[in-house]
Amino acid sequence: MVTRLEVALDAQELAGDQRALLDLIDKLQFAQLDNVKLPQIVVVGDQSAGKSSVLEAITGTPFPRDAGACTRFATEIRLRRAPQASITVSVIPDKNRPFPEQERLRQFGGMVNTNMPFEQLMRSAVDMIAPKNIPGRFAARDILVVEKRGPDMPLLTLVDLPGLVRNANNDQSLEDIRTIEALSDRYMKSSRTIILAVVGGNSDYVQAPILTKARHFDPNGSRTIGVLTKPDLTESIGLEDKFIDLVMNKDKRNDFRLGWYVLLNPGPREAGQPWPTPEERRRVEDSFFNSGKWAQVPRNICGTRALMQKLSVQLQLHIGKHVHILRKQIQKALDDTNAELESLGIGKDTPEEMRIELVELFSASKELVIPAVYGFYKNPPKKTFFRVTADPRGTPAQNLRARASEENDRFSQRIRAQGRKLNFAMPPASGDLDDPAPINHAKREFVTSEVEMLLRQIRGTEFPMDAKPRAVYMLFQSYSENWPKLAQEHKDNLGVVCNEFLGELIDYAWPKRMREPLRRHFLDPQMKALMAKAQRELDLLMQDQNLEVQPYDPEYEERLRAWHIASSQNGARYTEAEEVLEKMLIYYELAAKTFIRNTIVQVVERHLLQGMYGIFNSVEVLGLSNEIVEAIAAENKETRDRRQTLKVQKKAIEEAKDICASLAMRKELRAYAEDALEDGESTSDDEAPKPVRRSTSKRSRRSRQPSSGEFTPQPQPSRGYDDNTRYSQPPSQAPPPPSTHAPSTTYGPIRPEVTVETDHVPDTGYTTRPPQAAPPPPPRPGKVRDEEGRAYSPTSTTRTPRGAPEQYYTNSGGYSPNHPFGNDAVEFEASRRRKPVRS
């Protein structure tokens, strides 16, 4: 699976896609998407571990070293192939900076030449992003980009992080140290990050915090590459053998599946001494690694060339594995960006353009007001303002008519329940003339204490025993004194309902930048005017309550006659005060109905609800002054900056989307992603470190008897075995003699003594030591796919991949150590487990 994609990359079948894979990450890095975790390689290590030397070895360019220059924030190193050599420096600004600052940082940079040396350009960038003596300079999220092009450059992108510091000093405070730790953790915890852990040979690596962090965030060791620098200093501290075991993956605590590599740092240079050329560096490395104890270390994990080849292939494979899930996340990020841009609206420059935009928004708003006022709640085309399901929290604010009806019902009930000054009920009229009227003691007490006193106090020039017609009106006005307060509350409640509806409307239909100024300059004055009209109408109704107009309702006479009959039964008599009170109570019941209806119709309907219908009249916009139009529709600085940031981000996302779509359709990448899923490789966003898990798959449990003379591998004690586990011989045994049919292929960075198993091994007389425990049987060969996607069962003979030179492969079809990717190719061949690539 891995071999197929790597061979395609090596054979230049994906020559254009190699660049596209890295361009995809460059675009996503520029867009700075929070919800998209980038497949990338990050360089992490102690401040004195030699990280700068690693970057210098890879790029061939010396970096400034004074006071931690260029390591106060993330630095992205991009290596690209081009006919002419060049170096450019630029900055990807933090998206949370104000837009003018972003533009200032984007405009910084340029190409290195005689007038602008690389070191001077780097120092200028550092001083611009994170100047000294300013608190929080290590918290900058801007990214410095150094891009080097040349005909011999590998396709590679690295992210260099500030070096980890243990103790505070004059240049770095305790807060800076915590900030650097948080920055490193943010990158390392992502499951899509390959950790390039740099360890210096000038001190015992057990004290290196980077290895502790790597084991924490990558407990399986499946996405960490170890790099040892300063190997020439290990002898002086007496730990040369210990470091050699480390780089050969014999230290089980720091056993990385992607292997260890060793780089020799160049010696100190005098002022003005030129930087060593790649050829000079290679000669020094060859001299060192071919002498002394370091000669036993496999050459394919030593030196700059081996590390560059490993990183280039590993990064491209890593990105290819995540292309499909990146495609989904990029689409979601594009949808979110478009939604936010739509909420900001389209910027207008002149008052005329702004006025036209307001007319369009008024028209769209009125389309939503009409169904809300009239209560049919039908969404206009392409609108989703009104709910189509019930809201468990209650009637939604969008349903204006329904909420007004609810308030009207409450008002009617409150008038009937709380409108009376005294809460005694009028006795019911009986249809049976023989039944005496029931005695209401509260009512009789009121007659004695209030009505009779009133009749005495309003006597005029009338003759004794004559009626006093104003007594009923005076009692009514006192008895209904709660009505104005209840009506006022109802009017205010409907004002709140209307305001909540308007809030939902503008939140849905209006750009975010216009909502607050629209409220302040237009809606609030309009609502105040409507409420003032409603208040004037209510005041008129209250004044009408003082008018002494007799009832013209036949029900009044009918109910009064019935009371007279009931009160005169069996020779009973009623007083003038009792009759006046009864007239007032009947009149109150009839007047309450009229008052409820008048309040709802004349106050609520006429001025509030119908006023809502006319509040978004497009003609109103024509009468607004230019100052009001600009106050509502003109953009503030924050909105303009945010829109510009989103437009730049959207462009990068769209470019990344196009690249990702093209890559996702490549046959090799599609097959690689499918095989990765079949082999249990994770492509999710889970960032939590997962514990080491031992495989119990069916394929690893199936039994198979080894053939005569076949080597029986031992399981590794430090890690469980699965389909991709590499087996090693017991250290005490010598490897079997090589055969022309089945050569014993040994590779370095993962397991130095690995033997690749084949189907036919001649009897050499070599006898293996009986294992201490039952060895795991090799897996049964599964089905693989050819270039056309057809599945077939592998045979014992593997064929040379199409397009690859024959000298890079053994007679049996496996990789030879002469392959340009060296040990990496042999490692992939071992993991392939007899899955041939058919030509």
Secondary structure, 3 states (H helix, E strand, C coil): CHHHHHHHHHCCCCHHHHHHHHHHHHHHHHHCCCCCCCCEEEEEEECCCCHHHHHHHHHCCCCCCHHHCCCCCCEEEEEEECCCCEEEEEEECCCCCCHHHHHHHHCCCEECCCCCCHHHHHHHHHHHHCCCCCCCHHHCCCEEEEEEEECCCCCEEEEECCCECCCCCCCCCHHHHHHHHHHHHHHHCCCCEEEEEEEECCCCHHHCHHHHHHHHHCCCCCCEEEEEECHHHCCCCCCHHHHHHHHCCCCHHHCCCCCEEEECCCCCCCCCCCCCCHHHHHHHHHHHHCCHHHHHCCHHHECHHHHHHHHHHHHHHHHHHCHHHHHHHHHHHHHHHHHHHHHHCCCCCCHHHHHHHHHHHHHHHHHHHHHHHHCCCCCCCCCCCCCCCCCCCCCCCCCHHHHHHHHHHHHHHHHHHHCCCCCCCCCCCCCCCCCCCCCCHHHHHHHHHHHHHHHHHCCCCCCCCCCCCHHHHHHHHHHCCCHHHHHHHHHHHHHHHHHHHHHHHHHHHCCHHHHHHHHHHHHHHHHHHHHHHHHHHHHHHHHHCCCCCCCCCHHHHHHHHHHHHHHCHHHCCCCHHHHHHHHHHHHHHHHHHHHHHHHHHHHHHHHHHHHHHHHCCHHHHHCCCHHHHHHHHCCCHHHHHHHHHHHHHHHHHHHHHHHHHHHHCCHHHHHHHHHHHHCCCCCCCCCCCCCCCCCCCHHHHCCCCCCCCCCCCECCCCCCCCCCCCCECCCCCCCCCCCCCCCCCCCCCCCCCECCCCCCCCCCCCCCCCCCCCCCCCCCCCCEECCCCCEECCCCCCCCCCCCCHHHECCCCCECCCCCCCHHHHHHHHHHCCCCCCC
